[in-house]
Amino acid sequence: MRADAMEFRICRETALIGQEEGVMARDTATTKTGTALHVTLAVLVVLSVLVATVARAPAQGILWIFDADFEDLVGNNAGWNTAPLVSYWHRDTFNPCPSSPGAVSWWCGKPAPLPTGWKQFGYGDGWVCCLQRSVPLAAWSIGGEMVTLDFDQCHAMEYLSDYGYVEVSNDAGVTFTTLASFSNSSGANGGFPHDWTHPVFGHFALDLSAYAGEDIILRFRFESDCNGFSSQHSTLPSVAGGAWQIDNFVLTVEGKSGNRAIVWSDDCEGPGDNGWEHTNVPATGQTGVTFFRGQFDVDFSTNRSPYPGEPPVGTWMYAAVDTATSRMVDGQESWLVSPPIYVAGAPDLICEWYGWVDLPSSSNDCASVKVASGDVPEGIYFPDLESDYWNGGPEWRTETHDWDAYAGNDWLKAAWVLYGGTPDPGEEHMGGLFLNRVRIGVPIDTGA
């Protein structure tokens, strides 16, 4: 515990937390509702003032202020989300397209006011944001006709690190196929961005003829990595005003006889979002595999013999696997995000989680844990990587993370992310990560 941190003290009987055979024990200090959590922390802050002048022994226990075991959908088990972030796609008059009849375009970027510490308008680390809509090509075209989508765009995305993808699904969003991708052109310091007037990328025509006669979902997906080269870190022009702006959509169908007609257009001026979806859109790459709450050995399994610490059949937990095989899939990117957790007044923070880890290096699958904090619960994004990408197992594992760096703000969110690669020849995917329990606590002094 830091010397200048306020001290937390509760009685030894409720503070000391034991573990038995690898399964985390529950204790009476855990609070399960937001109201109780506010009261607990308020009492602790008062106690810290009363004992501030008394010498303390080193911290020996943990006061658990958040405990999710996923056995039900109330208290700390409520509010877990399988979409990674609040989507930053929104209609804005920022940097309008010069060829547009109005000033509004769709922008995947951070509007004012900028978060504390940001250097300029643009985008942050670890974003995965989707803008999508249904397109009824079955009503507007028949198989064999030429279908073209034109749109104007500008983007500032770090070269070879951050990308925008145009994708199509013809199976109601179960899978997506990437038809085009965009990033900065090659160059130092993040490369060269592409403005509205860029001769190649400023106006773009996308061939959708393969989907003539089919109803599709059209999706624009932006993803940034976590390597720190974004507008929250940089003042370089390569990422200024990023990530992506789109305007002036025109969908044209050319019949077999050569007749050509515009069947749909949108200049983004409204009314409203005009059929576009940009909130609560699961951003799971191209696979459609997301984390879901299910029962162990009922809805999914490890595909292995029992390992030490295995919970009983029917235990509730979160997994991100193909339900037919209980395995991860190629190209997977799946997020499980906690609800906002109230941590105001906590001088130090510990996270402890328990679950199944099966990420062989030969599968080329990996995972990461992300954490972010802020002074308000809304709109917390994940600019920081708690741990680098990792693999390992197979084992039922308890992991502990020191999150002192995130103490000091009022709210915290955590995310568990799985990435699916392509297995080495002769190898296969396994289960990845089954998350069984998450606790967040405050180290406390249990001395006399």
N, C-alpha and C positions, 0 to 999 in steps of 0.2 A: 504494500500500500504506500502511496506517495506520502511524504512527510507533511506536505501542505494540504492534503485532501481532508475534507471533513470526515469524522470518524463515525462508523456505524456500530451500534452495540445492541444486541438482543440476548436473551438468556440462552445458555448453552444447550438446553434441552431441545429448543426449536431450531437451532442454527446448524448443528452438526449433521451433515448429510452422509449417509453410508452408501456403499454399493455392495451388492451381493451377487456373486457368480456372473458378473458382467452386465447385469440388468440394473439400470438406475433406480434407486429407491425413491419413493415419494416421501414428503415430509410436511409437517403442519405449517411450515412457514410459507408454503406456496400459496399465492393468491390467484384466483381464476376469473375475477371480474375486474373491469376497469375501475369501478368505484372503490373496491377494496384496495386496489393497487395504488390509487391516489392517496388513500388514507394511510396505507403502510409507509409510503415514502415521506408523507408529511410528518408522521410521527418520528421517523428516523432522522429527518432533518432537525427536528426539535431536540431529539436526544443528542445529536452531534454537537449542538451548541452547549448543552449542559455538561458534556464530558470533554469538551475541546481542550481543557487544560490538564487532563489526567493522562499520564503516560500509559501507553498500550503495548501489549505484546504483539508479535506479528499476527496477521490474519490467519485464522485456523478454520473458518467455516464459510459457508456461502448462504446468503439469503436469496432464495429463488423468487424472483418477482414475475416470472413468466414461465408457464409450464404447459406444453401442448403434447398430448399423447394420442390424439386423433381418434379416440374411442367414441366420441360423439361430435356434435357440430355446435357446441355452445362454449361460452367462455373463451379461453385461449385457443380452442380448437376451431373457432369460427373465423371467417375472413381470410383464410389461406387462398391464394390466387395462383392459377397456372399461367397467367399472362405476365410477362416480366416487368413491364413498366406502364406508367401512364403514357399513352401515345402523344407525341409532340406534333403530330400532324394537326394542322388547324388552318382555317382560312384567315388570311392576313393581307394587309396593304404594304407590308415590308418589301422593299425592292421590287416594285411592280414590273411586269413584262411590258416592254415598250410597244409591242404589237397588239396588246390586248385592248379591247374596247373599254375596259374599266381598270381599276387599280388592285383588284383582289386576285390572289392565287392561293393554291394550297402550298403550305410551307411546313416542312419537317425541321423545326428549329426552335430555339428558346426565345420567346418574346420578352419584352420588358415586364417587370423588373428582373434584371439578371440575378442569379443566385450569388451569394457572397463568395468572393474570390474569383469569379469569372472574369476573363480578360476582355471579351468582346462578344457580340451577338454571334450565335452559331449553334453548335451541338456539343454534347458531353460524351464521356466515355461510357461504353457498355450499353448504348441505346439499341433497342430492337423495336422499331415502330412501323406499323402497317396502315395503309390507306387502301380501302377496297370497295368494290361495288359489284352487284349482279348485272350481267349484260345478256339480254334475251336474244342471242343470235339465232335461236330456233325460229323466232317470229320474224326476224329481219333478214334472214339469208337461208339458202339451201346449200347442201353439200356441193362442192366444186366451184362455188363462186369465190371471187377475190374479196377479202375483207381486210381493210387497213385502218389502223388507229394512228392518227397524227396527234402530237401534242408538243407544246413548247416547254422548255425546262432550263434551269440553271442549277448548278450544284458545286459545292466545295467540300470534297471528301478526301481525306488523307490517302495519297497514292499507295496502292497495294495493301492497305490496311482497313479502310472503311468503304463500304459499297452500298449502292442503291440497285435494287433488283426489280424488274417488271416480270410478273408471274401470272400464270393462268391456271385455273382449276376447272376441269369439266366433270368432276365427280362431287359437286356440292361442297368443296373445301376439304375433302379428305386428303388429297395430295395436290401439290402445286408444281408446275413446270416453269423453270426460268427461261424467258425468251430474250431478255437483254439485261446487261448489268453495266453500271457506270461508276467511275471513280475519277480522281484527278489524272491528268496526263503526267507522264514521267518528268521528274525534276527534283531538285534538292528541296529540303524543308517542307515535305508534304506534297510536292508536285504543283501543277498549275490547274486552278479551277476552270470551269466552263461556264461562261455567262450566257444570258439569253441570246446573245448575238453570235455565239460560237458557230463557225461555218459547218461543222459536222454534227455537234450534239445539241445546239441551241433549239433547232426544230428537228423532231425525230419521228420517223414513220415506222410503225411496227406491223409486221405481217401476221394477221390472225386467220389466214385462209384455212389453215388446218382445222379450225374450229367452226367453220361455216356450217350452219344448220344445228348447232349445239348451244345450249345455255351454258354460260361460263361465269366464273368469278374472276374479275380483273383486280390484281393486287400490286401495289407499289410498296416495297419493303426496304427500309433503310436499317443497316446494322453498322455499329462502330465497335472497335475492339477496346481493350482496357489498358492500352499502352501509353496513355497520357498525352497524345498529340491531338488535342481538340481545343475548341474555343474556351474551355474552362482553364486551359493551361497556356495557350499560345496567343500571341498577337500577330502571328504571321498571316499574310493574305491568303495562304493556301486553304485555310479553314474558315476565314471570315465570312459571316453571313450564311454559313452552311446550316444544315446539310443539303437540303434538296427543296427546290420549288418547281411546281408543275402548273400549267395553265393551258387554256384553249384546246380542249379535247374535241376531236372530230372523228367520227366513225363512218367509214365509207364502204359501200358494197357495190362491186362491179359484177353484173350478171354475165352469163355465158355469151349473150348477144352483144356485149360491149356497153350496155347502158350502165351508167354510174350514178349513184344517188347517195346523199348524206342521210343516214338513218338515225343518227343521234349526235348531239354536240353539247358542250358545256363550257361556258366561258368563266365559270367559277364565281360569278357575281351573285349567285343566289337564284331563287330564295332558299335560305338556309344551306344545309349541306347537300341538298338536291340528290339524295340517294346514296351518297358516299358514307361509308362507315369508317370510323377512326378511333373509337373508344371501345374497350373491352374486346379487342380483336386478338385472339391467341396468336402469338408470333412464334411459331414452332418450326421455322425453316420450311422444308418442302415435304416433310414426312407425315404431318398430322399426329405424331405421337406426343402426347402431353402427359404430365403428371396427373394421376387420378387417385382418389381415395378408395382403397379396396381392402379385402381381407386376405391375410397371408395364407398361402396354401389352399385358398379357395378361388380367388380371382387371379392370382399369379403365384409363381414359385421360384425357387433359386435354381432349378435344374441341376441340383447337386444333392449329395447325401447330407444329412443334418450336420451342422457345425456347432461347436460350443456357443452357448448364449442364445440359441434359436428360440424365439418366442412361440407360444402355443398356436396351433392352427386356429385361424379365425381372428387373430389379432389385427386391428385396423392400423394401416400405415399408408404412405404415399409411394407410388412407383410410377415409372415412365417407361413402359415396355409395350411391345405388341402383345395384345391379350391372347392371341392364338399361340404364341411361342414363349411368352415370358422373357423375351430378349429385347435388347435395344436394336435399333435399325440404322442403316447407313444414312449419313447426313443429318442425324437427329440433333436438334437443339431444344431442350425442354427445361422450363423454369418452374420452380415452386417458390412462391414469395410469401413471407409471413405477413400478417396484418401489422399495422403500425403499433409499436410497443412503447409505452410511456416509461421513460427512464430519467425524467428530470430529477436532479439532485443527487444522482448516483455518481460518486467520484471515480469508481472503477467498475468494469463490467466483464463478466465471464459468460461465454456461450458453451453449452455442452449438448451434443446430440448423439443419438444412438441409432444404428441401422445396419443394414446389410450392404457391404461394399464388394462388388465383383466387377472390376475393370482391368482385365488382363492387358498388359502392354501389347500383346500380339493382336488384340481386338482393335487397337488404335482408338479406343473410347477413353474419355476422361471426364472429370468433374471439377467444379470449382464452387467455393462459397463466397458470396458477395455480401457486403454490409454497407449500409448508408444511414445517415442520421440527419436530422433537421429540427427546426424550431416549430414546425407545423406538420401535422400528419399527412396532409394532402400533397401530392406531387413529389414525394421523395423518390429520386432516381438513384442509380447505382454507379457513381463515378469511381469507386475504389474496389480493388480486388483484394478480398481478405486473404486468400491463399491462391497461389498459382495453380494452373491446371495440374491435376494429379490423377494417378491411377493406382491400382493395388488390389489386394484381396486375393482370394475370397475369404471373408470373415465377417462376423457380427462385431461391429466396432463402436467404441465410445470415443468421440473426438472432443477435445476441449480447445477453445480459442480465447485468447486474451484480446478483449475489445476495449481496453482502456482508452484507445485513441478516439473512440466514438462517444465517450462520456462527456458531459458538458452541454449537449443538446437535449431537447425535451423528448424527442421521438426517435425511434430506430426501426429499421426494417432489415430483414435478412433474406437471402435467396440462395437456393441450392440449384445448380445448373448442370445439366448433363449434355455432353457433346458426343455424337456418334460418328466415328470415322469409317474407313473401309478395312475390314480385318485382313491380316496377312494371309497369303495363300494357305489353304487347309485349316485356317482358324475361323472362329465365329464369335458373334456377339454373345455376351452374357447379360445378367440382369441389371448391371450398372449400380444403382443406388436405390434401396428401399428405406425411406425415412420413417422411423418408428416413434421417436420422441425428441423434442427440442426444449431445452430449458435455458433461461437467461437469468443471471443472478449478480449479486453484489458481494464481493469478498468482505467479510466482517471480522472484527476483533472479538474473539470469544474469551479473552482473558478476564481475570477477576477485576 
